Amino acid sequence: MEKIVVKNLYKIFGSRSKLARDLLEKGVSKKDIQEKTGAVVGVQNANFSIQNGEIFVIMGLSGSGKSTLQRLLNRLWEPTSGSILIDGKDITKLDKNSLRKVRREHFCGMVFQQFAILPHRTVLENVAFGLEIQGVAKEERFERAQKMIDVVGLSGNEQSYPTQLSGGMQQRVGLARALTVDADILLMDEAFSALDPLIRRDMQNELLELQQKMQKTIVFVTHDLDEALRLGDRIAIMKDGEIVQLGTAEEIIAKPANDYVKAFIQDIDRSEVYTAGSIMQEPREIAHSNDGPRTILRKMQRKGLSSIFMIDTERALVGRIDADPLAAYLKENSGDVAGKVPAELVEKTLPLSKETPLQEVMVKIQQVPGPLPVLDEKKHLVGVIVRGAIIAALSSHPETDETKGEDQ
Amino acid sequence: MNFVLTIPKLPLDEWVEWIVAFLRGNVRWLFDGIRNGLNWVLGNSESFLSIGHPLVLLGLLVILAFVIVGWRMGLFTLLGFGYILNAGLWPEMVQTLSLVLTAEIFILLFGLPLGIWAGRNDRVHTMLRPVLDFLQTLPAFVYLIPAVMFFGIGMVPGAVATLIFAIAPLIRLTSLGIRQVPRDLVEASEAFGATELQKLFKVQLPVARTTIMAGVNQSIMLGLSMVIIAAMAGAQGLGREVLAAIQRVDVGNGFVAGLAVVILAIFLDRLTATFGEKKQTKA
């Protein structure tokens, strides 16, 4: 379901913004517009939608308009024109009071690069701040704040003041403050950029873990491509106020829309270095062709898999079986499932060899759902590649990079 | 350059006189009202401070200094104000204190809202700035003349002149303090759906507290520096003692009265300065 829909959104700074927008639509360059009207284009004709429960990353260099775009979503800054639909309701037309209501009901507030927590308040009071704004009674808001403090791992620091905490802990306060509100949409503006790399990595992982449980719609602004790849279900890359490409990490790396994006991903373009063999994992569990459907489903449940590869007695690959249809089949035929898995439940898949370059892996993984099998020359299953592994490989800094840095 | 000398002098002085005369003639009721109101506050604060034996007030001041600042300041207050009492300047000290406090009450009453307004609104800020510059650079004596003309002689013109002279730094520092609140703090509260009042009272004022308290401190100090000038308009108190000593070239008494002003100044300065820092050290 679409949580946020943005249509023809413009933000132009300056007193003659409407005129500047008309010129922009006629194709006048931004530089000429700035000379003529003094107006600066912040966001130009943004069109996209954000799904419920997804992490949507807006990425770009500084000045690309990414933070501006984010601040338009809750109208912290007023758009020049265009519409923003939250759950189907256009918020650009709302008056101040209705807008405030929307912010309280739909948004978890924001998480900022410099934390933006109040220096004169304790951790507990800071975390309860969002609820305090909403007028929640003291007892209840402290109780809810306390729960969230435990969730983000700040227990024991409730009565500390922000200056007594490290950067990472301060950002936990910022995150807890937002999550305590328990609305659907969480805005994060360069939230981890001020943290040192190790802490940043921890926080990213924790955010992903929390997201598993909470299923918020997160709009995450960053200038760091590694971070975008790790966190984003989809990524919008911005340049000079325009979204130049929007897609999943794989799509962006496999098919950069233009030279700008290409240059951007060049740093992390290790797809030529990597092959399927270098990023594959051992299959955690394998189905054999003579296993019954019930056995196979149990195997998958035990390992928490949503799909599994089946091999025959020669260890050659037969195909992929998905958990959902298999479970449905078992439910339907609850009496008679003694035999083998019916052939229609065994999906065809695209086998890879260990030498398949990453570029090709990324193209193939988009063509079929689920993981891909890696086979050796005898067609034996030696590994599997899941979507996350590709991203992890691309966004991690291999040791070779670091040693190279030390030599210089 | 010659033509400057040949054109007739601009009658600015006559215009000012005309305006003052016009105001005196036509809005007398307003000035009388202000005068009566101020007199009432001044009289009450003075008689309130004079309740009971001087030792009662002295003890109160010592406790205040001890609790808020520390034992050193408590000791200083005991010795300093003890000396004022000993020098026979206690009633004058009380008059000066009530003058300064009364002026400060009105400074806070007008200065804080104006400063907050200027801090949150760019247009008000730009309009107010030249006015504040003007108020602060104009010699303090100049306020005295219209003050006397409007309010006669006594404590009231002194209080009014003090108010106008000392209000500028409070407005300035309040506005500055609010402007210095990091933008993301304000945005954070807005993103939660804060109302303007919540934004002001939960974010802007608490964060700007130290700067605003510095403004309060500055305005009190400037107010104290006005006591001698206010004495020229007939205000009673330590200022008048100093003034009288100057006129009689009485170095000894002038010094003693001056010292009493300094003791009062140190007391008020330390007290208000500590007030601003207090919570910051805890954080």
Interface residues (C-beta under 8 A of the other chain):
Chain A: R71 N74 L76 R100 K101 V102 R103 R104 F107 G109 M110 F112 Q113 Q114 A116 I117 L118 P119 H120 F129 G130 E132 I133 Q134 Y161 P162 T163 V181 L187
Chain B: P182 D184 L185 E187 A188 S189 E190 A191 F192 G193 A194 T195 Q198 K202 V203 P206 V207 R209 K279 K282 A283
